Amino acid sequence: MAALQKIRNKGVLLVTIIAVALFLFVAGDLFRGVESLFQQSSQKVGEVGGKTVNIQDFQKLMEDTQNYYELAQQKSSFNETELNRIKDEAWQTYVQQQLIEKECKELGLSVSDDEISEVIKSGISHVLQVPIFMNQQTGRYDYTTVKAFLTEYDKMKKAGTPLPEEYEKVYKYYLFAQRQIRDQLLVQKYQVLLSQCFLSNPVEAKYAFDGRAEESEILLAAIPATSVKDDAVKVTDEDIKAKYEEDKQKYVQYIETRDVKMVSVAVTASNEDKKAAEAEMDEAVKKLAEATDNATAGNVTRQYTSLIPYSDVMKTKDAFPSMISALIDSMAVGTVKAPAFDVMTNTYYTCKLLAKTMQPDSVLFRQIGVIGKDEDDIAKKADSIMVALNGGAIFKEIAKKYNQVGDSTWISTNQYENAQLDGDNALYINTLFGMGAGQSRKLKLTNGSTIILQVMKTAHPVEKYNVAAIVKELKFSDETYNKEYNKFASFVAANTTVEQIEANAAKSGYTVRPLDDVAASDHGIANVGNTRDALKWVFDEAKVGDVSPLYECGSNDHLLLVALTGINKEGFRSMEKMKDDLAAEIRNEKKVEKLYESVKNIKTFAEAQKVKDAVVDTIKHISFAAPAYIASTGASEPLVSAVAAKTAKGAFSGAVKGNAGVYMFQVTNKNKTSEKFDEKGEKATIAMNNYRNASSTVINSLYLKAKVKDLRYKFF
């Protein structure tokens, strides 16, 4: 009983403890759930049709797309602009695939493995047109090359042989190509099905043909709307409201955007920086002039970190920047040009012409790599081969003795002239292009290798040059950058509102630029590089009226300040936003109406051409199918084409209201083109044109229906 009494006395406390324990148990699950949702949200790069696109999946697609371009273009790195294009392509490909795949699933469309295999065998997809899948002789796609690679890869995999990195890269690409082909075939099937929805008929075909084949020539009197002064017409708020409601569908805002005002400062070299650069170039010119051989001249270019790497070989003018190639024809061998500045490239440049000669542009050659126990053995064998060749021995037979094929191949100047060649490679090229057709030569390289070269043919003699060029970008110093940074930082600190920035920017030497409709997919602000942080601030942190911190961006050569001035939500753009555009459109319409009222009773062209501000011109080849372009008003006028088609030869049109003025004309001639009517072809063309017009509309509709959200700016 005493125990029960104790429990009763402590009852409230026990209930409280149990309640807290239960809360902590439930809350733990709740917090874990919230944490999980937060993690998912933080990994979300977009959304298509309610389906989340996570960063890992998109990153993989982006890497696969980049891998394609690396293999197709044989590049290992890309600049910021190129990478942004790759990201956009990967995103657009993914979105389209998701949109089409959903439709195809509902329609029962699919792609079989056999269909994919057929494409891989034929090579008709662009993703297969990469060098690794091409025949080295023909330069074309070769399925046997692909098959041989897959067989070799599978064999090595089964044997447990370590796979070279390049093999893994190619196989990874092959799997990507398969997926891309599947998606491409699915899109094609959907497009074919969609195209079958569009038909034409004989009446429409004949009407379209006549509209194109029947042409008119007119004598035109055009009165431009610009001839009416702005204050001659009045635009009211009621006019603007009515026009907005009438054309509201034109002002749909499909994605959310931002309006900003920005101050961008491009840091450039100061006068002191220019003087220092010019002094350095003067010093470089002196050292080039003192160089007594090519190797020394090449070392000078490297010492001054020239943007044009030196290789001791003969090159065509095309291998050099335009400012260098413009100089070398007029230079004597051994001379050096005084330094100059090129505004377009922001570079100082100079050069020394080391040699100038005629050489073949292309050489057909073959070679044998001489193999031996040691240097003496290699030398003896090389001499023996040369004796045999000079005595008329067959090159291929000798090559076979050394387990080599001895096949011939062409090499052209453009294959080497843009590469940076070391001493051995330069010696190899100089030897090869210095030989004549039918000559054989022994070439010993500094690495100990010996090669027997034989030139079979030479082609297209061209002028070539050996040039040591120093091209240096004019850069600002750290001192200049710090000075500009401190000045701008002071301005930013002193001006913390949009109003203050606009009032004081000009006084400090800055310009405020408005930038409307910045989209999250823009990769940055105003095409300035490395401004993703500023873009994230605009979309994730800023409220209207907020001013950003100072951003260092570009290639560490830009300073940026951004202020958010407006948010444009999805839906219809506001009337206030469109007010200026609407007013301009209404003003133009009222001017056209005013002009029309003043000339609508004119009955002859003789009267029309005397009207004040009328510009008389002859317009030929006007057809119903294409809007007439009127040079005097700078506008295409469909109504002029339509009226001309229905007006008889010699007749007067009367006043015609156009987009940019009022027109009166007399038809002076009617004729038909030599084109023959092809009913079947015309119907097919109409159906295809209708399909093309509808196709983009369908994709746009699917895009809007899927409520696509692009959040890539948070990550890239």
Helices and strands as residue ranges (DSSP letters): H 2-9, H 11-42, E 44-48, E 51-54, H 55-73, H 80-107, H 113-122, G 126-128, G 131-133, H 143-159, H 165-195, H 202-213, E 214-224, G 225-227, G 230-232, H 237-246, G 248-251, E 252-253, E 257-266, H 271-290, H 294-303, G 317-319, H 322-328, E 340-342, E 347-370, H 375-390, H 395-401, E 409-412, G 413-415, H 423-434, E 440-444, E 450-473, H 478-494, H 498-504, G 506-508, E 513-518, G 520-522, H 532-536, I 537-541, E 551-553, E 558-568, E 571-572, H 575-599, H 605-608, E 615-623, E 628-630, E 635-637, H 638-646, E 656-657, E 661-672, H 679-705, E 709-710, G 712-714
